[in-house]
Every structure is written in C-alpha cells, then in structure tokens.
Amino acid sequence: MNVSIEDLPANIIANYEASARARGVSLDALLREYLIKNVPSSPPLPLEMSPEEWEKALDECFDSFPTVGPLPDDAFRRENIYGREDKR
C-alpha cells in the first residue's frame, strides 16, 4: 500500500526527516513505526447515526446496566435524602 501526503508545511516534513536521520532509519520506516504504535484500538464510531442506529445503541447501553427493583418508601423520607446537610 502506498500513501502520499501532500501539502504538508516544509518545516513539518523537515522535522520528521531530521528525526528519522537521528534514529538512523528512513522516513518511511519512521512513519511506519509511528503508525504501528498509534493504531486505534477499534474503528471510530460514526459521528452521525440514523434514528434507528441511535435507538439500538441506547437500548444496548440501557441493557448493560443491572436490573434493580423499585426503591422502598423509606428511601424518600427527608432524613434519608437530606440527613447529612440538615445536621450542620
């Protein structure tokens, strides 16, 4: 596979070339090493989703949470909600 990068500022190319020379490798080898070290762990998610894709992703997210039963009535008593703040 050949990749060409055009329209880079000359100073950026010069910096990479100097780095390659300092390491004693070609510019191709330096860039190859950089790409291997910085490979993304997974393909990026699309920035825009269709409504169906969004709903499916949201459902999958919600399904990943553990099922929890309803809270007991005692959980809504004032001292259980504001207990620490009221004791100041």
PDB file as gemmi writes it, atoms N, CA and C in Angstrom:
CRYST1    1.000    1.000    1.000  90.00  90.00  90.00 P 1                      
ATOM      1  N   MET A   1       0.846  -1.168   0.000  1.00  0.00           N  
ATOM      2  CA  MET A   1       0.000   0.000   0.000  1.00  0.00           C  
ATOM      3  C   MET A   1       0.890   1.230   0.000  1.00  0.00           C  
ATOM      4  N   ASN A   2       0.593   2.152  -0.843  1.00  0.00           N  
ATOM      5  CA  ASN A   2       1.332   3.409  -0.891  1.00  0.00           C  
ATOM      6  C   ASN A   2       0.436   4.538  -0.434  1.00  0.00           C  
ATOM      7  N   VAL A   3       0.973   5.386   0.389  1.00  0.00           N  
ATOM      8  CA  VAL A   3       0.234   6.541   0.885  1.00  0.00           C  
ATOM      9  C   VAL A   3       1.066   7.768   0.576  1.00  0.00           C  
ATOM     10  N   SER A   4       0.420   8.764   0.023  1.00  0.00           N  
ATOM     11  CA  SER A   4       1.154  10.016  -0.192  1.00  0.00           C  
ATOM     12  C   SER A   4       0.455  11.124   0.575  1.00  0.00           C  
ATOM     13  N   ILE A   5       1.252  11.918   1.221  1.00  0.00           N  
ATOM     14  CA  ILE A   5       0.719  13.047   1.987  1.00  0.00           C  
ATOM     15  C   ILE A   5       1.222  14.310   1.308  1.00  0.00           C  
ATOM     16  N   GLU A   6       0.294  15.081   0.835  1.00  0.00           N  
ATOM     17  CA  GLU A   6       0.667  16.295   0.115  1.00  0.00           C  
ATOM     18  C   GLU A   6       0.266  17.522   0.926  1.00  0.00           C  
ATOM     19  N   ASP A   7       0.851  18.618   0.564  1.00  0.00           N  
ATOM     20  CA  ASP A   7       0.516  19.914   1.152  1.00  0.00           C  
ATOM     21  C   ASP A   7       0.864  20.045   2.626  1.00  0.00           C  
ATOM     22  N   LEU A   8       1.850  19.277   3.088  1.00  0.00           N  
ATOM     23  CA  LEU A   8       2.338  19.491   4.448  1.00  0.00           C  
ATOM     24  C   LEU A   8       3.341  20.626   4.423  1.00  0.00           C  
ATOM     25  N   PRO A   9       3.357  21.460   5.451  1.00  0.00           N  
ATOM     26  CA  PRO A   9       4.362  22.524   5.511  1.00  0.00           C  
ATOM     27  C   PRO A   9       5.772  21.927   5.503  1.00  0.00           C  
ATOM     28  N   ALA A  10       6.683  22.619   4.847  1.00  0.00           N  
ATOM     29  CA  ALA A  10       8.063  22.141   4.692  1.00  0.00           C  
ATOM     30  C   ALA A  10       8.735  21.909   6.043  1.00  0.00           C  
ATOM     31  N   ASN A  11       8.435  22.744   7.044  1.00  0.00           N  
ATOM     32  CA  ASN A  11       9.089  22.580   8.343  1.00  0.00           C  
ATOM     33  C   ASN A  11       8.650  21.279   9.037  1.00  0.00           C  
ATOM     34  N   ILE A  12       7.438  20.853   8.819  1.00  0.00           N  
ATOM     35  CA  ILE A  12       6.977  19.595   9.424  1.00  0.00           C  
ATOM     36  C   ILE A  12       7.693  18.417   8.775  1.00  0.00           C  
ATOM     37  N   ILE A  13       7.777  18.438   7.454  1.00  0.00           N  
ATOM     38  CA  ILE A  13       8.498  17.378   6.758  1.00  0.00           C  
ATOM     39  C   ILE A  13       9.955  17.361   7.202  1.00  0.00           C  
ATOM     40  N   ALA A  14      10.567  18.521   7.312  1.00  0.00           N  
ATOM     41  CA  ALA A  14      11.965  18.609   7.745  1.00  0.00           C  
ATOM     42  C   ALA A  14      12.147  18.034   9.151  1.00  0.00           C  
ATOM     43  N   ASN A  15      11.201  18.295  10.053  1.00  0.00           N  
ATOM     44  CA  ASN A  15      11.287  17.755  11.418  1.00  0.00           C  
ATOM     45  C   ASN A  15      11.242  16.230  11.415  1.00  0.00           C  
ATOM     46  N   TYR A  16      10.336  15.658  10.608  1.00  0.00           N  
ATOM     47  CA  TYR A  16      10.254  14.203  10.533  1.00  0.00           C  
ATOM     48  C   TYR A  16      11.507  13.614   9.894  1.00  0.00           C  
ATOM     49  N   GLU A  17      12.013  14.257   8.865  1.00  0.00           N  
ATOM     50  CA  GLU A  17      13.242  13.775   8.233  1.00  0.00           C  
ATOM     51  C   GLU A  17      14.416  13.821   9.202  1.00  0.00           C  
ATOM     52  N   ALA A  18      14.517  14.890   9.979  1.00  0.00           N  
ATOM     53  CA  ALA A  18      15.592  15.014  10.966  1.00  0.00           C  
ATOM     54  C   ALA A  18      15.459  13.928  12.035  1.00  0.00           C  
ATOM     55  N   SER A  19      14.243  13.655  12.443  1.00  0.00           N  
ATOM     56  CA  SER A  19      14.000  12.601  13.432  1.00  0.00           C  
ATOM     57  C   SER A  19      14.429  11.245  12.885  1.00  0.00           C  
ATOM     58  N   ALA A  20      14.095  10.993  11.634  1.00  0.00           N  
ATOM     59  CA  ALA A  20      14.461   9.720  11.007  1.00  0.00           C  
ATOM     60  C   ALA A  20      15.982   9.591  10.916  1.00  0.00           C  
ATOM     61  N   ARG A  21      16.650  10.670  10.495  1.00  0.00           N  
ATOM     62  CA  ARG A  21      18.118  10.647  10.400  1.00  0.00           C  
ATOM     63  C   ARG A  21      18.744  10.395  11.769  1.00  0.00           C  
ATOM     64  N   ALA A  22      18.220  11.044  12.800  1.00  0.00           N  
ATOM     65  CA  ALA A  22      18.766  10.880  14.155  1.00  0.00           C  
ATOM     66  C   ALA A  22      18.638   9.433  14.634  1.00  0.00           C  
ATOM     67  N   ARG A  23      17.612   8.752  14.199  1.00  0.00           N  
ATOM     68  CA  ARG A  23      17.421   7.356  14.574  1.00  0.00           C  
ATOM     69  C   ARG A  23      18.135   6.395  13.626  1.00  0.00           C  
ATOM     70  N   GLY A  24      18.614   6.936  12.528  1.00  0.00           N  
ATOM     71  CA  GLY A  24      19.312   6.096  11.562  1.00  0.00           C  
ATOM     72  C   GLY A  24      18.381   5.247  10.719  1.00  0.00           C  
ATOM     73  N   VAL A  25      17.155   5.734  10.500  1.00  0.00           N  
ATOM     74  CA  VAL A  25      16.183   4.997   9.685  1.00  0.00           C  
ATOM     75  C   VAL A  25      15.660   5.910   8.586  1.00  0.00           C  
ATOM     76  N   SER A  26      14.979   5.323   7.628  1.00  0.00           N  
ATOM     77  CA  SER A  26      14.381   6.129   6.560  1.00  0.00           C  
ATOM     78  C   SER A  26      13.116   6.800   7.081  1.00  0.00           C  
ATOM     79  N   LEU A  27      12.678   7.811   6.367  1.00  0.00           N  
ATOM     80  CA  LEU A  27      11.426   8.483   6.735  1.00  0.00           C  
ATOM     81  C   LEU A  27      10.265   7.505   6.675  1.00  0.00           C  
ATOM     82  N   ASP A  28      10.255   6.624   5.669  1.00  0.00           N  
ATOM     83  CA  ASP A  28       9.203   5.608   5.567  1.00  0.00           C  
ATOM     84  C   ASP A  28       9.170   4.726   6.813  1.00  0.00           C  
ATOM     85  N   ALA A  29      10.346   4.290   7.264  1.00  0.00           N  
ATOM     86  CA  ALA A  29      10.415   3.422   8.446  1.00  0.00           C  
ATOM     87  C   ALA A  29       9.944   4.158   9.690  1.00  0.00           C  
ATOM     88  N   LEU A  30      10.309   5.426   9.823  1.00  0.00           N  
ATOM     89  CA  LEU A  30       9.880   6.216  10.973  1.00  0.00           C  
ATOM     90  C   LEU A  30       8.356   6.356  10.998  1.00  0.00           C  
ATOM     91  N   LEU A  31       7.774   6.684   9.854  1.00  0.00           N  
ATOM     92  CA  LEU A  31       6.321   6.850   9.780  1.00  0.00           C  
ATOM     93  C   LEU A  31       5.601   5.523   9.990  1.00  0.00           C  
ATOM     94  N   ARG A  32       6.168   4.442   9.476  1.00  0.00           N  
ATOM     95  CA  ARG A  32       5.566   3.119   9.674  1.00  0.00           C  
ATOM     96  C   ARG A  32       5.541   2.775  11.167  1.00  0.00           C  
ATOM     97  N   GLU A  33       6.667   3.010  11.844  1.00  0.00           N  
ATOM     98  CA  GLU A  33       6.741   2.745  13.281  1.00  0.00           C  
ATOM     99  C   GLU A  33       5.708   3.586  14.044  1.00  0.00           C  
ATOM    100  N   TYR A  34       5.592   4.845  13.666  1.00  0.00           N  
ATOM    101  CA  TYR A  34       4.626   5.732  14.319  1.00  0.00           C  
ATOM    102  C   TYR A  34       3.201   5.211  14.140  1.00  0.00           C  
ATOM    103  N   LEU A  35       2.866   4.800  12.926  1.00  0.00           N  
ATOM    104  CA  LEU A  35       1.514   4.293  12.658  1.00  0.00           C  
ATOM    105  C   LEU A  35       1.227   3.016  13.430  1.00  0.00           C  
ATOM    106  N   ILE A  36       2.217   2.149  13.550  1.00  0.00           N  
ATOM    107  CA  ILE A  36       2.025   0.898  14.296  1.00  0.00           C  
ATOM    108  C   ILE A  36       1.817   1.187  15.779  1.00  0.00           C  
ATOM    109  N   LYS A  37       2.600   2.106  16.335  1.00  0.00           N  
ATOM    110  CA  LYS A  37       2.478   2.437  17.760  1.00  0.00           C  
ATOM    111  C   LYS A  37       1.175   3.162  18.086  1.00  0.00           C  
ATOM    112  N   ASN A  38       0.608   3.864  17.126  1.00  0.00           N  
ATOM    113  CA  ASN A  38      -0.571   4.691  17.392  1.00  0.00           C  
ATOM    114  C   ASN A  38      -1.822   4.199  16.688  1.00  0.00           C  
ATOM    115  N   VAL A  39      -1.884   2.898  16.452  1.00  0.00           N  
ATOM    116  CA  VAL A  39      -3.056   2.336  15.784  1.00  0.00           C  
ATOM    117  C   VAL A  39      -4.272   2.472  16.709  1.00  0.00           C  
ATOM    118  N   PRO A  40      -5.426   2.885  16.184  1.00  0.00           N  
ATOM    119  CA  PRO A  40      -6.630   2.969  17.028  1.00  0.00           C  
ATOM    120  C   PRO A  40      -7.032   1.570  17.504  1.00  0.00           C  
ATOM    121  N   SER A  41      -7.555   1.489  18.713  1.00  0.00           N  
ATOM    122  CA  SER A  41      -7.930   0.193  19.268  1.00  0.00           C  
ATOM    123  C   SER A  41      -9.148  -0.397  18.568  1.00  0.00           C  
ATOM    124  N   SER A  42     -10.001   0.441  18.057  1.00  0.00           N  
ATOM    125  CA  SER A  42     -11.170  -0.034  17.319  1.00  0.00           C  
ATOM    126  C   SER A  42     -11.569   1.049  16.328  1.00  0.00           C  
ATOM    127  N   PRO A  43     -12.329   0.677  15.329  1.00  0.00           N  
ATOM    128  CA  PRO A  43     -12.745   1.706  14.378  1.00  0.00           C  
ATOM    129  C   PRO A  43     -13.577   2.774  15.082  1.00  0.00           C  
ATOM    130  N   PRO A  44     -13.398   4.019  14.725  1.00  0.00           N  
ATOM    131  CA  PRO A  44     -14.174   5.070  15.378  1.00  0.00           C  
ATOM    132  C   PRO A  44     -15.656   4.943  15.031  1.00  0.00           C  
ATOM    133  N   LEU A  45     -16.472   5.338  15.980  1.00  0.00           N  
ATOM    134  CA  LEU A  45     -17.910   5.336  15.735  1.00  0.00           C  
ATOM    135  C   LEU A  45     -18.258   6.450  14.763  1.00  0.00           C  
ATOM    136  N   PRO A  46     -19.254   6.219  13.955  1.00  0.00           N  
ATOM    137  CA  PRO A  46     -19.655   7.303  13.052  1.00  0.00           C  
ATOM    138  C   PRO A  46     -20.149   8.499  13.859  1.00  0.00           C  
ATOM    139  N   LEU A  47     -19.868   9.682  13.354  1.00  0.00           N  
ATOM    140  CA  LEU A  47     -20.269  10.886  14.072  1.00  0.00           C  
ATOM    141  C   LEU A  47     -21.777  11.099  14.031  1.00  0.00           C  
ATOM    142  N   GLU A  48     -22.398  10.594  13.001  1.00  0.00           N  
ATOM    143  CA  GLU A  48     -23.847  10.735  12.889  1.00  0.00           C  
ATOM    144  C   GLU A  48     -24.465   9.354  12.782  1.00  0.00           C  
ATOM    145  N   MET A  49     -25.561   9.170  13.491  1.00  0.00           N  
ATOM    146  CA  MET A  49     -26.278   7.901  13.452  1.00  0.00           C  
ATOM    147  C   MET A  49     -27.688   8.165  12.966  1.00  0.00           C  
ATOM    148  N   SER A  50     -28.227   7.176  12.317  1.00  0.00           N  
ATOM    149  CA  SER A  50     -29.633   7.275  11.943  1.00  0.00           C  
ATOM    150  C   SER A  50     -30.454   7.117  13.217  1.00  0.00           C  
ATOM    151  N   PRO A  51     -31.700   7.525  13.206  1.00  0.00           N  
ATOM    152  CA  PRO A  51     -32.532   7.353  14.408  1.00  0.00           C  
ATOM    153  C   PRO A  51     -32.604   5.898  14.864  1.00  0.00           C  
ATOM    154  N   GLU A  52     -32.630   4.967  13.923  1.00  0.00           N  
ATOM    155  CA  GLU A  52     -32.704   3.546  14.276  1.00  0.00           C  
ATOM    156  C   GLU A  52     -31.404   3.083  14.937  1.00  0.00           C  
ATOM    157  N   GLU A  53     -30.262   3.545  14.395  1.00  0.00           N  
ATOM    158  CA  GLU A  53     -28.970   3.184  14.987  1.00  0.00           C  
ATOM    159  C   GLU A  53     -28.838   3.772  16.385  1.00  0.00           C  
ATOM    160  N   TRP A  54     -29.283   5.013  16.561  1.00  0.00           N  
ATOM    161  CA  TRP A  54     -29.224   5.676  17.861  1.00  0.00           C  
ATOM    162  C   TRP A  54     -30.072   4.916  18.874  1.00  0.00           C  
ATOM    163  N   GLU A  55     -31.292   4.534  18.483  1.00  0.00           N  
ATOM    164  CA  GLU A  55     -32.178   3.820  19.390  1.00  0.00           C  
ATOM    165  C   GLU A  55     -31.581   2.462  19.774  1.00  0.00           C  
ATOM    166  N   LYS A  56     -30.988   1.773  18.797  1.00  0.00           N  
ATOM    167  CA  LYS A  56     -30.372   0.473  19.070  1.00  0.00           C  
ATOM    168  C   LYS A  56     -29.198   0.643  20.037  1.00  0.00           C  
ATOM    169  N   ALA A  57     -28.341   1.640  19.804  1.00  0.00           N  
ATOM    170  CA  ALA A  57     -27.199   1.882  20.686  1.00  0.00           C  
ATOM    171  C   ALA A  57     -27.655   2.243  22.097  1.00  0.00           C  
ATOM    172  N   LEU A  58     -28.691   3.050  22.196  1.00  0.00           N  
ATOM    173  CA  LEU A  58     -29.220   3.440  23.504  1.00  0.00           C  
ATOM    174  C   LEU A  58     -29.816   2.234  24.231  1.00  0.00           C  
ATOM    175  N   ASP A  59     -30.549   1.401  23.513  1.00  0.00           N  
ATOM    176  CA  ASP A  59     -31.104   0.184  24.111  1.00  0.00           C  
ATOM    177  C   ASP A  59     -29.992  -0.734  24.623  1.00  0.00           C  
ATOM    178  N   GLU A  60     -28.931  -0.881  23.830  1.00  0.00           N  
ATOM    179  CA  GLU A  60     -27.809  -1.721  24.254  1.00  0.00           C  
ATOM    180  C   GLU A  60     -27.148  -1.156  25.504  1.00  0.00           C  
ATOM    181  N   CYS A  61     -27.044   0.166  25.558  1.00  0.00           N  
ATOM    182  CA  CYS A  61     -26.462   0.809  26.738  1.00  0.00           C  
ATOM    183  C   CYS A  61     -27.323   0.537  27.968  1.00  0.00           C  
ATOM    184  N   PHE A  62     -28.630   0.759  27.853  1.00  0.00           N  
ATOM    185  CA  PHE A  62     -29.526   0.524  28.986  1.00  0.00           C  
ATOM    186  C   PHE A  62     -29.539  -0.940  29.400  1.00  0.00           C  
ATOM    187  N   ASP A  63     -29.461  -1.851  28.433  1.00  0.00           N  
ATOM    188  CA  ASP A  63     -29.479  -3.276  28.741  1.00  0.00           C  
ATOM    189  C   ASP A  63     -28.214  -3.721  29.469  1.00  0.00           C  
ATOM    190  N   SER A  64     -27.148  -2.927  29.401  1.00  0.00           N  
ATOM    191  CA  SER A  64     -25.902  -3.306  30.052  1.00  0.00           C  
ATOM    192  C   SER A  64     -25.927  -3.039  31.563  1.00  0.00           C  
ATOM    193  N   PHE A  65     -26.892  -2.260  32.042  1.00  0.00           N  
ATOM    194  CA  PHE A  65     -26.997  -1.977  33.472  1.00  0.00           C  
ATOM    195  C   PHE A  65     -27.711  -3.112  34.187  1.00  0.00           C  
ATOM    196  N   PRO A  66     -27.347  -3.367  35.438  1.00  0.00           N  
ATOM    197  CA  PRO A  66     -28.034  -4.441  36.174  1.00  0.00           C  
ATOM    198  C   PRO A  66     -29.483  -4.057  36.461  1.00  0.00           C  
ATOM    199  N   THR A  67     -30.317  -5.075  36.534  1.00  0.00           N  
ATOM    200  CA  THR A  67     -31.729  -4.854  36.847  1.00  0.00           C  
ATOM    201  C   THR A  67     -31.859  -4.559  38.337  1.00  0.00           C  
ATOM    202  N   VAL A  68     -32.548  -3.486  38.665  1.00  0.00           N  
ATOM    203  CA  VAL A  68     -32.718  -3.076  40.055  1.00  0.00           C  
ATOM    204  C   VAL A  68     -34.214  -2.927  40.313  1.00  0.00           C  
ATOM    205  N   GLY A  69     -34.639  -3.399  41.462  1.00  0.00           N  
ATOM    206  CA  GLY A  69     -36.055  -3.292  41.813  1.00  0.00           C  
ATOM    207  C   GLY A  69     -36.401  -1.878  42.244  1.00  0.00           C  
ATOM    208  N   PRO A  70     -37.665  -1.643  42.569  1.00  0.00           N  
ATOM    209  CA  PRO A  70     -38.089  -0.308  42.997  1.00  0.00           C  
ATOM    210  C   PRO A  70     -37.490   0.045  44.361  1.00  0.00           C  
ATOM    211  N   LEU A  71     -37.332   1.335  44.603  1.00  0.00           N  
ATOM    212  CA  LEU A  71     -36.833   1.794  45.897  1.00  0.00           C  
ATOM    213  C   LEU A  71     -37.923   1.662  46.953  1.00  0.00           C  
ATOM    214  N   PRO A  72     -37.547   1.368  48.189  1.00  0.00           N  
ATOM    215  CA  PRO A  72     -38.551   1.307  49.257  1.00  0.00           C  
ATOM    216  C   PRO A  72     -39.043   2.717  49.590  1.00  0.00           C  
ATOM    217  N   ASP A  73     -40.251   2.803  50.161  1.00  0.00           N  
ATOM    218  CA  ASP A  73     -40.818   4.104  50.530  1.00  0.00           C  
ATOM    219  C   ASP A  73     -39.911   4.863  51.487  1.00  0.00           C  
ATOM    220  N   ASP A  74     -39.194   4.149  52.336  1.00  0.00           N  
ATOM    221  CA  ASP A  74     -38.308   4.767  53.306  1.00  0.00           C  
ATOM    222  C   ASP A  74     -37.189   5.569  52.629  1.00  0.00           C  
ATOM    223  N   ALA A  75     -36.860   5.257  51.404  1.00  0.00           N  
ATOM    224  CA  ALA A  75     -35.794   5.965  50.698  1.00  0.00           C  
ATOM    225  C   ALA A  75     -36.166   7.408  50.414  1.00  0.00           C  
ATOM    226  N   PHE A  76     -37.444   7.728  50.443  1.00  0.00           N  
ATOM    227  CA  PHE A  76     -37.894   9.081  50.111  1.00  0.00           C  
ATOM    228  C   PHE A  76     -38.190   9.935  51.343  1.00  0.00           C  
ATOM    229  N   ARG A  77     -37.835   9.457  52.510  1.00  0.00           N  
ATOM    230  CA  ARG A  77     -38.031  10.258  53.720  1.00  0.00           C  
ATOM    231  C   ARG A  77     -36.971  11.348  53.762  1.00  0.00           C  
ATOM    232  N   ARG A  78     -37.349  12.513  54.267  1.00  0.00           N  
ATOM    233  CA  ARG A  78     -36.460  13.673  54.284  1.00  0.00           C  
ATOM    234  C   ARG A  78     -35.116  13.376  54.935  1.00  0.00           C  
ATOM    235  N   GLU A  79     -35.115  12.685  56.063  1.00  0.00           N  
ATOM    236  CA  GLU A  79     -33.854  12.426  56.754  1.00  0.00           C  
ATOM    237  C   GLU A  79     -32.945  11.481  55.961  1.00  0.00           C  
ATOM    238  N   ASN A  80     -33.501  10.701  55.077  1.00  0.00           N  
ATOM    239  CA  ASN A  80     -32.683   9.823  54.239  1.00  0.00           C  
ATOM    240  C   ASN A  80     -32.157  10.558  53.010  1.00  0.00           C  
ATOM    241  N   ILE A  81     -32.796  11.648  52.631  1.00  0.00           N  
ATOM    242  CA  ILE A  81     -32.355  12.417  51.472  1.00  0.00           C  
ATOM    243  C   ILE A  81     -31.403  13.528  51.906  1.00  0.00           C  
ATOM    244  N   TYR A  82     -31.793  14.286  52.959  1.00  0.00           N  
ATOM    245  CA  TYR A  82     -31.023  15.462  53.373  1.00  0.00           C  
ATOM    246  C   TYR A  82     -30.382  15.289  54.741  1.00  0.00           C  
ATOM    247  N   GLY A  83     -30.231  14.081  55.198  1.00  0.00           N  
ATOM    248  CA  GLY A  83     -29.759  13.840  56.554  1.00  0.00           C  
ATOM    249  C   GLY A  83     -28.462  14.515  56.908  1.00  0.00           C  
ATOM    250  N   ARG A  84     -27.450  14.407  56.086  1.00  0.00           N  
ATOM    251  CA  ARG A  84     -26.134  14.976  56.427  1.00  0.00           C  
ATOM    252  C   ARG A  84     -26.173  16.495  56.394  1.00  0.00           C  
ATOM    253  N   GLU A  85     -26.857  17.081  55.417  1.00  0.00           N  
ATOM    254  CA  GLU A  85     -26.874  18.531  55.284  1.00  0.00           C  
ATOM    255  C   GLU A  85     -27.640  19.200  56.418  1.00  0.00           C  
ATOM    256  N   ASP A  86     -28.696  18.541  56.923  1.00  0.00           N  
ATOM    257  CA  ASP A  86     -29.510  19.119  57.995  1.00  0.00           C  
ATOM    258  C   ASP A  86     -28.793  19.120  59.333  1.00  0.00           C  
ATOM    259  N   LYS A  87     -27.767  18.315  59.508  1.00  0.00           N  
ATOM    260  CA  LYS A  87     -27.085  18.194  60.802  1.00  0.00           C  
ATOM    261  C   LYS A  87     -25.997  19.223  61.001  1.00  0.00           C  
ATOM    262  N   ARG A  88     -25.815  20.131  60.075  1.00  0.00           N  
ATOM    263  CA  ARG A  88     -24.765  21.150  60.202  1.00  0.00           C  
ATOM    264  C   ARG A  88     -25.144  22.225  61.158  1.00  0.00           C  
TER     265      ARG A  88                                                      
END                                                                             
